[in-house]
């Protein structure tokens, strides 16, 4: 049975790694659409997927533009007459203090990381309902579960993705449409390329967090692939992330906040020095 898969932001980073994971591990034929704004990187990824035996193609898509998403849907339906899995992966990064992040920066990340996901999901939902099945995999972040200081807009948007995903899970279950939400922590990827902040210290702090990670995009993608085969709702890809989430759930709120204040004191000092 052929699996028809769409990955937004699939040309690089985690999106590309997930595409390769499906191509390498899928036991039956797999069709993969790489939707992205970077054609050269998209074409490179498609060539790698085709070398692995996947039937893949690139489609330009800016998820802030409904016209692009409609054209993406038309291209997929023309190629495959339907779709089985949508991985809502396209996203950007932001950072800064509450005072340091402008409303324009908030609007930018909201439009891409949250509303872009909503646009794509709404567009392909009709096809899922018509064919009687479908699967959304929404990429959120550990930041949406256990937020840290100086990332207000990113934390808030990723928390909204978690809430959106839970709502979709409950709302769409009766239509035989499944939903998972993925919450990875820091890992080596190219997300820092999109990082927006008006505070240089934040960029340095995020770069350090990415560099210190002991897990890469390929490992995260493999973890996602394996969990997706079991249709797990909440997919946590990092051991420390699982521990942090469990601690937050089990500890009294006041004790948890006190613990986090100690853990994040170094971040406060880091930003003040710069």
Buried (B, 14 or more C-beta within 10 A) or exposed (E): EEBBBBBBBBBBBBBBBBBBBBBBEBEEEBBBBBBBBBEEBBBBBBEBBBEBEBBBBBBBBBBBEEEBBEBBBEBBEEBBEBBBBBBBBBBBBBBBBEEBBEEEBBEBBBBBBBBBBBBBBEBBBEBBBEBEEBBBBBBBBBBBBBBBBBBBBBBBBBBBBBEBBBEBBEEBEEEEBBBBBBBBBBBBBBBBEBBBBEBEBBBBBBEEBBEEBEBEBBBBBBBBBEBBEEEBEBBBBBEBBBEBBEBBEEBEEEEBEEBBEEEBEEBEEBBEEE
